[in-house]
Amino acid sequence: MTQPPPHPTSPRGRPEKNRHDRDNGDTVTPVPSNLAADDPIFVNFRGYPFNHAYRWVHISRFGLVTDAADTVVISAVIDAESYRDGYIGAGADPKGTIHGPFRIECIGTADYSRVPAEAAAARFDRWAAAYGAVPAELAAVLDEQVHRRFAAADTIHVLRDLGDDAVCEHGRIHTEFNEFLTIDRRRGEVALIVAADD
């Protein structure tokens, strides 16, 4: 399969944003919703009686403050401090250069693909039940925190696997890394949902 060409980089080494992203003059700054930015939702499968395989879901939430294009919203999320998180236990690093298993300099808006809610839910459910049926108590939590957001979102975008050339120094610690970005314009919420295992 032919890989897409690498993103052009700015003098600072960050991916250039697509020029058309801001042609309409809109700007968007994802700001914390009424829930604090340092208080993300974290669902640890370890707390439930089944073969959890050290899996977890981490959800960062942002308030959508303008009716900007999806690409502008995605760009602003990439620029957010909370995006600089390797998800290896240390939390976000304001000066960090990694996001999950990847170097941020390799990530751009074009690496997020829009998918229908049904496809996002199917991918998430396959991951969640990879080692056995999800207990009812955990399923209820995932319905509330993940599936509710899929159903309510105007659009959902999935981060593609960027390949080994984009992997950061700690390598592929995560056995599987799934990322969904939901944009719910009615509720004014952008959610970055990471479902992974280690």
C-alpha positions as CSV (number, residue, x, y, z in Angstrom):
1,M,0.0,0.0,0.0
2,T,1.4,3.4,-1.0
3,Q,2.1,5.7,2.0
4,P,1.0,9.3,1.7
5,P,3.8,11.9,1.3
6,P,5.2,13.3,4.6
7,H,3.8,16.6,5.8
8,P,5.8,19.7,5.0
9,T,7.4,21.1,8.1
10,S,7.6,24.6,9.3
11,P,10.9,26.2,10.4
12,R,10.1,25.1,13.9
13,G,9.8,21.5,12.8
14,R,6.0,21.3,13.3
15,P,3.7,20.2,10.5
16,E,2.4,22.9,8.3
17,K,-1.3,23.3,8.7
18,N,-3.3,23.0,5.5
19,R,-3.7,26.5,4.0
20,H,-7.4,26.1,3.4
21,D,-8.0,25.3,7.1
22,R,-8.2,29.0,8.0
23,D,-9.3,30.6,4.7
24,N,-12.7,31.5,6.2
25,G,-11.0,33.6,8.8
26,D,-12.3,31.5,11.7
27,T,-10.1,30.7,14.6
28,V,-10.8,28.3,17.4
29,T,-9.2,27.8,20.7
30,P,-10.4,24.7,22.5
31,V,-10.8,25.8,26.1
32,P,-11.7,23.7,29.0
33,S,-15.4,23.1,29.3
34,N,-16.9,23.5,32.8
35,L,-14.9,20.4,33.7
36,A,-11.2,21.2,34.4
37,A,-8.7,20.5,31.7
38,D,-6.6,18.6,34.2
39,D,-9.5,16.4,35.1
40,P,-9.9,14.1,32.1
41,I,-12.1,11.0,32.2
42,F,-10.2,7.8,32.8
43,V,-11.7,4.4,32.6
44,N,-9.3,1.6,33.8
45,F,-10.4,-1.9,32.8
46,R,-8.4,-3.3,35.6
47,G,-11.2,-2.4,38.0
48,Y,-13.6,-5.0,36.4
49,P,-13.6,-8.8,36.8
50,F,-12.5,-10.1,33.4
51,N,-9.4,-10.5,31.2
52,H,-8.8,-6.8,31.0
53,A,-5.2,-7.1,29.6
54,Y,-4.2,-3.7,31.0
55,R,-6.6,-1.7,28.8
56,W,-7.9,1.8,29.5
57,V,-9.8,4.7,28.0
58,H,-8.7,8.3,28.4
59,I,-10.9,11.2,27.3
60,S,-9.8,14.8,27.1
61,R,-12.6,17.4,26.7
62,F,-12.5,20.9,25.2
63,G,-15.1,23.6,24.8
64,L,-15.9,24.5,21.2
65,V,-16.0,28.3,21.1
66,T,-16.6,29.0,17.4
67,D,-18.3,27.4,14.5
68,A,-15.0,26.7,12.7
69,A,-14.3,24.0,10.1
70,D,-13.4,20.6,11.4
71,T,-9.8,20.9,10.2
72,V,-9.4,24.1,12.2
73,V,-10.7,22.4,15.3
74,I,-8.4,19.4,14.8
75,S,-5.4,21.7,14.4
76,A,-6.3,23.5,17.6
77,V,-6.5,20.2,19.5
78,I,-3.1,19.2,18.2
79,D,-1.7,22.5,19.5
80,A,-3.2,22.1,22.9
81,E,-0.9,21.3,25.9
82,S,-3.0,18.3,26.9
83,Y,-2.3,16.8,23.5
84,R,1.4,16.4,24.4
85,D,0.8,13.2,26.3
86,G,2.6,9.9,25.7
87,Y,0.0,8.1,27.8
88,I,2.7,6.2,29.7
89,G,1.8,7.5,33.2
90,A,3.5,10.9,33.4
91,G,0.5,12.9,32.0
92,A,0.8,15.8,29.6
93,D,4.0,17.7,29.3
94,P,3.5,21.3,28.1
95,K,6.9,21.2,26.4
96,G,6.5,17.6,25.3
97,T,7.1,16.4,21.7
98,I,5.1,13.1,21.7
99,H,1.5,12.1,21.5
100,G,0.8,8.5,22.3
101,P,3.4,6.4,20.4
102,F,4.1,9.2,17.8
103,R,6.2,12.3,17.5
104,I,3.9,15.4,17.3
105,E,6.0,16.8,14.4
106,C,4.7,13.9,12.3
107,I,1.0,14.6,13.0
108,G,-1.2,16.9,11.0
109,T,-4.9,17.5,10.3
110,A,-4.7,15.2,7.2
111,D,-3.8,12.3,9.5
112,Y,-7.4,12.3,10.9
113,S,-10.0,10.6,8.7
114,R,-13.7,11.2,9.1
115,V,-15.7,8.1,9.9
116,P,-19.4,7.4,10.5
117,A,-20.5,6.8,14.1
118,E,-21.3,3.1,13.3
119,A,-17.7,2.5,12.1
120,A,-16.2,4.3,15.2
121,A,-18.4,2.2,17.5
122,A,-17.5,-1.0,15.7
123,R,-13.8,-0.3,16.0
124,F,-14.1,0.6,19.6
125,D,-16.2,-2.4,20.5
126,R,-13.8,-4.8,18.7
127,W,-10.9,-3.4,20.8
128,A,-12.9,-3.5,24.0
129,A,-14.0,-7.1,23.6
130,A,-10.7,-8.4,22.2
131,Y,-10.1,-10.7,25.2
132,G,-13.6,-11.6,26.1
133,A,-17.1,-10.2,26.7
134,V,-17.1,-6.8,28.5
135,P,-18.9,-7.1,31.9
136,A,-22.2,-5.3,32.1
137,E,-21.0,-2.8,34.7
138,L,-18.1,-1.7,32.5
139,A,-20.3,-1.8,29.3
140,A,-22.6,0.8,31.0
141,V,-19.6,3.1,31.7
142,L,-18.4,2.8,28.1
143,D,-21.9,3.5,26.8
144,E,-22.1,6.7,28.9
145,Q,-18.6,8.0,28.2
146,V,-17.8,6.7,24.7
147,H,-20.9,5.5,22.8
148,R,-22.9,8.5,23.9
149,R,-20.3,10.8,22.4
150,F,-20.2,8.8,19.2
151,A,-24.0,9.1,18.9
152,A,-24.2,12.8,19.7
153,A,-21.2,13.9,17.6
154,D,-21.7,15.9,14.4
155,T,-18.5,14.4,13.1
156,I,-15.9,11.8,14.3
157,H,-12.3,11.6,13.1
158,V,-9.9,8.8,13.6
159,L,-6.1,9.2,13.8
160,R,-4.4,6.8,11.4
161,D,-1.4,4.7,12.2
162,L,1.5,6.9,11.2
163,G,3.9,4.1,10.7
164,D,7.2,3.2,12.3
165,D,9.0,6.3,11.0
166,A,6.8,8.5,13.2
167,V,7.2,6.4,16.4
168,C,8.8,8.2,19.3
169,E,11.7,7.2,21.5
170,H,9.7,5.0,23.9
171,G,8.5,2.9,20.9
172,R,5.3,1.0,20.7
173,I,4.6,0.5,24.4
174,H,0.9,0.4,23.6
175,T,-0.1,-3.0,22.1
176,E,-2.9,-1.1,20.3
177,F,-3.5,2.6,20.2
178,N,-6.9,3.9,19.0
179,E,-7.8,7.5,18.9
180,F,-11.2,9.1,18.1
181,L,-11.9,12.9,18.0
182,T,-15.6,13.8,18.3
183,I,-17.0,17.2,17.5
184,D,-20.4,17.9,19.1
185,R,-21.5,21.3,18.0
186,R,-24.8,21.3,19.8
187,R,-23.2,20.6,23.2
188,G,-20.1,22.7,22.3
189,E,-17.8,19.9,23.1
190,V,-14.7,18.4,21.4
191,A,-13.6,15.1,22.9
192,L,-10.3,13.3,22.3
193,I,-10.9,9.6,23.1
194,V,-7.9,7.4,23.4
195,A,-8.5,3.6,23.8
196,A,-5.2,1.7,24.3
197,D,-3.5,-1.1,26.2
198,D,0.0,-1.5,27.6
